[in-house]
Amino acid sequence: MTQKTNSKPLETIRDGALKATIWKNQGEKGPFYSVRITRTYTDDQGNYHDSDSFSGSEILRVARLAGKAYDETAVLRSQENEGGAQ
């Protein structure tokens, strides 16, 4: 069973309207990190929403954002292994 250990994300990395949200979760084998990549937009009433659909021109930015998120989760895992976890 997987449970989120925080009700808030550990970090959010942004690139304009794109964002990678990093969460710390607790699994049977201990803690692990997950990432959700979304695009923020506003509807006709001005309300903010997140979408997991991207245009073709955003795909390279999504890939770069995923790379940054990967690097950040590696740092978090390293801190976890050294006993300095957040």
C-alpha positions in Angstrom: 0.0 0.0 0.0 1.3 3.5 -0.9 0.5 6.5 1.3 1.5 10.1 0.9 3.5 11.2 3.9 2.9 14.9 3.3 -0.3 16.7 2.5 1.8 19.3 0.6 4.4 18.7 -2.1 8.0 18.8 -1.1 8.8 21.1 -4.1 7.3 22.5 -7.3 9.6 23.3 -10.2 8.1 25.7 -12.8 8.7 26.6 -16.4 6.0 29.2 -17.2 2.6 27.5 -17.1 4.3 24.0 -16.8 5.1 22.6 -13.4 6.6 19.5 -11.9 5.3 18.8 -8.4 7.4 16.4 -6.2 5.7 14.3 -3.5 7.2 12.1 -0.9 5.3 8.9 -0.4 5.6 5.9 1.9 5.5 2.4 0.5 6.1 -1.1 1.8 9.8 -0.8 1.2 10.1 2.7 2.6 9.9 6.3 1.3 10.0 7.1 -2.4 9.3 10.2 -4.5 6.8 10.7 -7.2 6.4 13.6 -9.7 3.3 15.0 -11.4 3.8 17.2 -14.4 1.0 19.5 -15.3 0.1 22.7 -17.2 -1.8 25.4 -15.4 -4.4 27.4 -17.2 -7.4 29.6 -16.4 -10.9 29.0 -17.6 -13.4 31.7 -18.9 -14.3 32.7 -15.3 -10.6 33.2 -14.3 -10.4 30.0 -12.2 -7.1 28.1 -12.2 -6.9 24.5 -13.3 -4.2 21.9 -14.0 -4.1 19.8 -17.1 -2.0 16.8 -18.0 -2.3 17.5 -21.7 0.4 19.3 -23.6 0.7 20.9 -27.0 3.4 19.7 -29.4 5.3 23.0 -28.8 5.5 22.2 -25.1 6.8 18.7 -25.3 10.5 19.6 -25.2 9.9 21.9 -22.2 8.1 19.0 -20.5 11.1 16.8 -21.2 13.5 19.4 -19.7 11.2 19.9 -16.7 11.1 16.1 -16.2 14.9 16.1 -16.2 15.1 18.8 -13.6 12.5 16.9 -11.4 14.6 13.7 -11.8 17.7 15.5 -10.6 15.8 16.9 -7.6 14.4 13.5 -6.6 18.0 12.1 -6.8 19.1 14.8 -4.3 16.2 14.0 -2.1 16.9 10.2 -2.2 20.6 11.0 -1.4 19.6 13.1 1.6 17.2 10.3 2.7 20.1 7.7 2.5 22.4 10.0 4.5 19.8 10.5 7.2 19.2 14.2 6.4 15.7 13.6 4.9 13.2 16.3 4.9 
